[in-house]
């Protein structure tokens, strides 16, 4: 074996994807260990054999055989198949013909295992459908707050609930975006119809389109006739969380659904009309996402007919005692405790904390403390919790020296401006007043930091 061949073999053997190479007759000449794990087949059972001899794939359905036949490259093709003596596999394949002197001499397939992700996707779809169509969700009475800005948001959300307008909810992770989405649905005219929530970041991009719009048998190898979440939510509401995780081409298809009121399943020839309300959510500033090319500007405009910016917990600290008492009551019931409130030093520490995980993080802290409370009448945080909170607060303010001081200060200023803009629904005049600077000065800073107000 020559030096180049040895280098190539070592390279192929070390990559994390499955590699399957067939000669011009379709017989396997290379099959790496990763592909063995993906397909659950030993190399010696595959070598020298054609795909149709050992699996339920044939010359029409196999990407390898099609690549040989048509001299064509196939990119990110989903295949669902099985060998005659192994598990069913879902993989995403890129297949390339090897052409020498205008003749195809081999085909190379690079495969990623999607089996577990596909099963997870199916389970998520089933659970979300059952949960959201059979159980009454949250309502506005479940949004606990004493903050004036939050109370104004609830009034705005109640007005949105009276219509069928699309709603865009922005806010940090754990701040309660789905609570608002469910409240809008269950307080509106679609309350008795399905509410289906899907976190777009939880589903692989290659499966998300079929999950949302459905699939038609034969649209890809192993595809079955499957109803998408838009069809399942027909007449009701679909909540699309972390919508910016969608690839741009899928965002354009979603825009068409919003404009035309129709969906086309993957592989279908005809569209199906749907009567559906869309509520979407982002956990980052949309203007920043648009600037970074992660969110289509036209989709943003279409979604934000009504826009609700949920405040992070650090900007509504008057709500912390209310939420603590609510969670204590909940876990008293769950764990059989009789805790009456929280010890003052523990409350003080929580009030000083910035809560990067927002309400979800506070809930976890209280749950943990309730579990460890034993017979205590007042909730007391563990000393380790105190140190963890102190370290977090310190880490947020310490300057590490990794970048210049000027850049560090610029980053802080930019973040403060973006947060205040979001809070004020991108009203420049109100943001300038809250920042206690002139409108002209704010305009200068917006230009300086490249922040666009749409």
C-alpha positions in Angstrom: 0.0 0.0 0.0 1.4 3.4 -1.0 1.8 6.3 1.4 -1.1 8.3 0.0 -3.4 5.3 0.2 -2.4 4.7 3.8 -3.0 8.3 4.7 -6.5 8.2 3.0 -7.4 4.9 4.8 -6.3 6.4 8.2 -8.3 9.5 7.6 -11.5 7.6 6.6 -11.2 5.2 9.5 -10.9 8.1 12.0 -13.9 10.3 11.1 -17.1 10.2 13.2 -19.4 9.5 10.3 -20.2 6.2 8.7 -18.5 5.5 5.3 -19.8 2.9 2.8 -18.1 2.6 -0.6 -19.3 0.4 -3.5 -17.7 -0.3 -6.8 -19.3 0.3 -10.2 -21.3 -3.0 -9.9 -22.7 -1.9 -6.5 -20.6 -4.3 -4.4 -19.2 -3.1 -1.1 -15.5 -2.5 -1.1 -15.2 -0.4 2.0 -17.2 -0.2 5.2 -15.9 1.5 8.3 -16.5 0.7 12.0 -18.8 3.7 12.5 -21.1 2.4 9.8 -21.1 -1.0 11.6 -22.4 0.8 14.7 -25.0 2.8 12.8 -26.5 -0.1 10.9 -25.8 -2.9 13.4 -24.1 -5.0 10.8 -20.6 -6.6 10.9 -18.2 -5.6 8.1 -17.7 -9.2 6.9 -21.5 -9.6 6.3 -21.4 -6.6 3.9 -18.1 -6.8 2.0 -18.4 -7.9 -1.6 -22.2 -7.8 -1.5 -24.8 -5.5 -3.1 -27.3 -3.5 -1.1 -30.3 -5.4 -2.3 -28.8 -8.7 -1.3 -28.6 -7.8 2.4 -31.2 -5.1 3.0 -34.8 -4.0 2.1 -33.3 -1.3 -0.2 -33.3 -1.8 -3.9 -31.8 0.0 -6.9 -34.6 2.6 -6.9 -34.5 3.4 -3.2 -30.8 3.1 -2.4 -28.9 6.4 -2.7 -25.7 4.5 -3.4 -27.3 2.7 -6.4 -28.9 5.9 -7.7 -25.6 7.7 -7.4 -23.9 5.0 -9.6 -26.8 4.9 -12.1 -27.3 8.6 -12.6 -23.8 9.9 -11.9 -25.5 12.2 -9.4 -24.5 13.6 -5.9 -27.2 13.4 -3.2 -26.9 15.7 -0.2 -28.5 15.3 3.2 -31.0 12.6 2.1 -33.0 10.9 4.9 -33.2 7.1 4.5 -35.1 4.7 6.7 -34.2 1.1 6.1 -33.1 -2.2 7.7 -30.8 -5.1 7.0 -32.5 -8.5 6.9 -31.1 -9.4 10.3 -30.7 -6.1 12.1 -32.5 -3.1 13.6 -34.4 -0.4 11.6 -32.1 2.5 10.9 -32.8 6.2 10.1 -29.8 8.0 8.6 -29.0 11.2 6.8 -26.7 10.5 3.9 -24.5 12.4 1.5 -23.6 10.2 -1.5 -21.1 11.1 -4.2 -20.2 9.2 -7.4 -16.5 8.7 -8.2 -16.0 9.5 -11.9 -12.9 8.6 -13.9 -12.7 9.3 -17.6 -16.4 10.0 -17.7 -17.2 6.6 -16.2 -18.6 6.0 -12.7 -16.1 3.6 -11.0 -17.5 3.8 -7.4 -19.9 5.6 -5.1 -19.1 6.9 -1.6 -21.8 7.3 1.1 -21.2 9.4 4.2 -23.9 8.7 6.8 -25.0 10.2 10.2 -27.1 8.1 12.5 -30.5 9.8 13.0 -32.3 6.8 14.6 -32.4 8.0 18.1 -33.1 11.6 17.1 -36.0 10.3 14.9 -37.4 8.3 17.8 -37.0 11.3 20.1 -38.8 13.5 17.5 -41.7 11.0 17.2 -42.0 10.8 21.0 -42.0 14.6 21.4 -44.7 14.9 18.7 -46.8 12.3 20.4 -46.4 13.7 23.9 -46.9 17.3 22.8 -50.1 16.3 20.9 -51.5 14.4 23.8 -50.6 16.9 26.4 -51.7 19.9 24.6 -55.0 18.6 23.2 -56.3 16.9 26.3 -55.2 19.0 29.2 -56.2 22.5 30.2 -53.1 24.7 30.3 -52.1 27.8 32.1 -54.1 31.0 32.2 -53.4 34.7 33.0 -54.3 34.0 36.7 -51.1 31.8 36.8 -48.8 34.7 35.9 -47.8 35.9 39.3 -46.5 39.5 39.5 -46.5 42.7 41.4 -44.4 44.5 38.7 -46.2 47.3 36.9 -44.5 46.6 33.5 -45.5 42.9 33.8 -49.1 43.9 34.6 -49.1 46.1 31.5 -47.9 43.1 29.5 -50.7 41.0 30.8 -53.3 43.6 29.8 -51.7 43.7 26.3 -51.7 39.9 26.1 -55.4 39.8 27.1 -56.2 42.1 24.2 -54.3 39.9 21.9 -56.2 36.9 23.1 -59.4 38.5 21.9 -58.1 38.3 18.3 -56.5 35.7 15.9 -53.4 37.9 15.4 -50.0 36.3 15.3 -48.0 37.0 18.4 -44.2 37.2 18.9 -43.0 36.7 22.5 -39.5 37.6 23.3 -37.6 37.0 26.5 -34.7 35.1 28.1 -34.8 31.4 28.7 -36.9 30.5 31.7 -38.7 33.8 31.9 -42.2 32.4 31.2 -42.8 32.8 27.5 -44.9 29.6 27.2 -47.0 30.8 30.2 -48.0 33.8 28.2 -48.6 31.7 25.0 -50.9 29.3 26.8 -52.7 32.1 28.5 -53.4 33.8 25.2 -54.7 30.6 23.8 -56.9 29.5 26.7 -58.3 33.0 27.2 -59.3 33.3 23.6 -61.8 32.0 21.1 -59.7 28.9 20.3 -59.6 27.7 23.9 -61.5 24.5 23.2 -59.3 23.7 20.2 -55.7 22.2 20.3 -52.7 24.0 21.7 -49.5 22.4 20.5 -46.1 23.6 21.6 -42.9 22.7 19.9 -39.3 23.8 20.7 -37.8 24.2 17.3 -34.3 23.8 18.7 -35.1 20.3 20.2 -35.8 18.8 16.7 -32.9 18.2 14.3 -33.2 20.6 11.3 -33.4 17.7 8.9 -36.5 16.4 10.7 -38.2 19.7 11.6 -39.9 20.3 8.3 -41.6 16.9 8.3 -42.5 17.3 12.0 -44.2 20.6 11.3 -45.8 20.0 7.9 -46.0 16.2 7.7 -44.6 13.7 5.2 -46.0 11.7 2.3 -45.1 8.1 1.7 -42.2 7.8 -0.7 -41.0 11.5 -0.2 -37.7 9.9 1.1 -36.7 6.4 1.7 -38.7 4.9 4.5 -41.1 7.9 4.7 -44.7 7.2 5.7 -47.9 9.2 5.4 -47.6 11.3 8.6 -49.7 14.3 9.8 -47.6 17.3 10.8 -48.1 19.5 13.9 -49.8 22.2 11.8 -52.5 19.8 10.7 -52.8 18.5 14.3 -53.3 22.0 15.6 -55.9 22.9 12.9 -58.5 25.2 14.4 -56.3 25.9 17.4 -52.9 27.4 18.2 -49.3 26.3 17.5 -46.5 27.7 19.7 -43.1 27.7 18.0 -40.4 28.3 20.6 -36.9 29.3 19.6 -38.0 29.9 16.1 -34.6 31.4 15.2 -33.1 27.8 15.3 -35.0 27.1 12.1 -32.9 27.1 8.9 -33.6 30.1 6.6 -35.3 28.0 3.9 -37.7 26.6 6.5 -38.4 30.1 7.8 -39.4 31.1 4.2 -41.8 28.1 4.1 -43.3 29.1 7.5 -43.8 32.7 6.1 -45.8 31.2 3.2 -48.0 29.3 5.6 -48.7 32.5 7.5 -49.5 34.4 4.3 -51.4 31.7 2.5 -53.0 29.7 5.3 -51.9 26.5 3.7 -49.3 23.8 4.3 -47.6 21.3 2.0 -46.4 18.1 3.5 -42.9 16.9 2.4 -43.3 15.1 -0.9 -46.9 16.2 -1.4 -48.2 17.7 -4.7 -51.1 19.7 -3.2 -51.4 22.1 -0.3 -53.9 21.7 2.5 -55.7 24.7 4.0 -55.3 25.2 7.7 -57.0 27.5 10.2 -54.4 28.1 12.8 -53.1 30.7 15.1 -49.3 31.0 15.3 -47.5 32.2 18.5 -43.7 32.3 18.2 -41.0 33.0 20.7 -37.4 34.1 20.7 -34.9 34.0 23.5 -32.6 36.6 21.9 -33.2 40.2 20.7 -34.8 39.8 17.2 -32.9 42.8 15.8 -29.6 41.1 16.7 -30.8 37.8 15.2 -31.7 39.6 11.9 -28.3 41.4 11.9 -26.6 38.0 12.3 -28.6 36.4 9.5 -30.5 34.0 11.9 -33.9 35.4 11.4 -35.7 36.6 8.2 -36.7 40.2 8.5 -40.0 39.6 6.5 -40.9 36.7 8.9 -40.2 38.9 11.9 -42.6 41.5 10.6 -45.2 38.9 9.9 -45.0 37.3 13.3 -44.8 40.5 15.4 -48.3 41.8 14.8 -48.5 41.8 18.6 -45.2 41.7 20.4 -44.7 40.9 24.0 -41.4 41.3 25.7 -41.3 39.2 28.9 -39.0 40.8 31.6 -36.2 38.7 33.1 -36.5 38.0 36.8 -33.7 40.3 37.7 -35.8 43.3 36.4 -38.8 42.3 38.5 -37.3 41.4 41.8 -40.5 42.4 43.7 -41.9 39.1 42.2 -39.3 36.9 43.9 -41.0 36.7 47.3 -44.4 36.0 45.6 -42.9 33.2 43.5 -41.0 31.7 46.4 -44.2 31.4 48.4 -46.0 29.9 45.4 -43.3 27.3 44.9 -43.2 26.5 48.6 -46.9 25.9 48.7 -46.6 23.7 45.6 -43.8 21.6 47.0 -45.4 21.4 50.5 -48.2 19.6 48.7 -45.9 17.4 46.6 -43.5 16.4 49.4 -45.8 16.5 52.4 -44.0 19.4 54.0 -45.3 22.2 56.2 -42.8 24.9 55.4 -44.1 28.4 56.2 -42.0 30.9 54.2 -38.3 31.4 53.8 -35.6 32.4 56.3 -34.7 36.1 56.0 -31.0 35.7 55.2 -31.8 33.2 52.4 -34.4 35.6 51.0 -31.8 38.4 51.0 -29.3 36.2 49.1 -31.9 35.4 46.5 -32.9 39.0 46.1 -29.2 39.9 45.4 -28.9 37.1 42.8 -29.2 37.9 39.1 -31.0 34.6 38.1 -29.5 33.9 34.6 -32.0 31.0 34.4 -34.9 33.2 35.5 -38.1 31.7 37.0 -37.1 28.2 36.0 -33.9 28.5 38.0 -35.7 30.0 41.1 -38.1 27.1 41.0 -35.3 24.6 40.9 -33.6 26.3 43.8 -36.8 26.2 45.9 -37.5 22.6 45.0 -34.0 21.5 46.1 -34.3 23.4 49.3 -37.7 21.9 50.1 -36.4 18.4 49.5 -33.6 19.0 51.9 -35.6 20.9 54.5 -36.7 17.9 56.5 -38.8 19.2 59.4 -37.8 22.9 59.2 -40.6 25.4 59.4 -38.7 28.1 57.5 -36.9 27.4 54.2 -33.2 27.7 54.5 -30.8 27.5 51.6 -27.8 25.2 51.9 -24.5 27.0 52.4 -23.3 25.5 49.1 -26.2 27.3 47.4 -25.0 30.6 48.9 -21.5 30.1 47.6 -22.8 29.2 44.2 -24.9 32.3 44.0 -22.0 34.5 45.2 -19.7 33.0 42.6 -22.2 33.6 39.8 -22.7 37.2 40.8 -18.9 37.7 41.0 -18.3 36.1 37.6 -20.8 38.4 35.9 -18.9 41.5 37.0 -15.2 40.6 37.1 -13.0 41.8 34.2 -10.8 38.9 33.0 -8.5 40.9 30.8 -9.2 38.6 27.8 -10.2 41.7 25.7 -9.4 45.3 26.0 -11.1 47.4 28.7 -12.6 49.6 26.0 -14.1 46.6 24.2 -15.3 45.1 27.6 -17.1 48.4 28.4 -18.6 48.6 24.9 -20.0 45.1 25.3 -21.7 46.0 28.6 -23.1 49.2 27.2 -24.5 47.5 24.1 -26.1 44.7 26.2 -27.7 47.3 28.5 -29.1 49.2 25.5 -30.5 46.1 23.8 -32.1 45.0 27.1 -33.8 48.3 27.6 -34.9 48.5 24.0 -36.5 45.1 24.3 -38.2 46.1 27.6 -39.6 49.2 25.9 -40.7 47.4 22.7 -38.0 49.4 20.8 -39.4 52.8 21.6 -36.3 54.9 21.2 -37.6 57.9 23.2 -38.8 55.9 26.2 -35.5 53.9 26.1 -33.5 57.1 26.2 -35.5 58.4 29.2 -35.0 55.1 31.1 -31.3 55.2 30.3 -31.2 58.8 31.5 -29.5 60.0 28.3 -30.7 62.3 25.5 -32.5 60.8 22.5 -29.7 62.2 20.3 -27.0 60.5 22.4 -28.9 57.2 22.2 -29.1 57.5 18.4 -25.3 58.0 18.4 -24.8 54.9 20.5 -27.2 52.8 18.4 -25.2 53.7 15.3 -21.9 53.1 17.2 -22.9 49.6 18.2 -24.7 48.7 14.9 -28.0 48.3 16.7 -30.9 48.7 14.2 -34.3 49.6 15.4 -36.9 48.3 12.9 
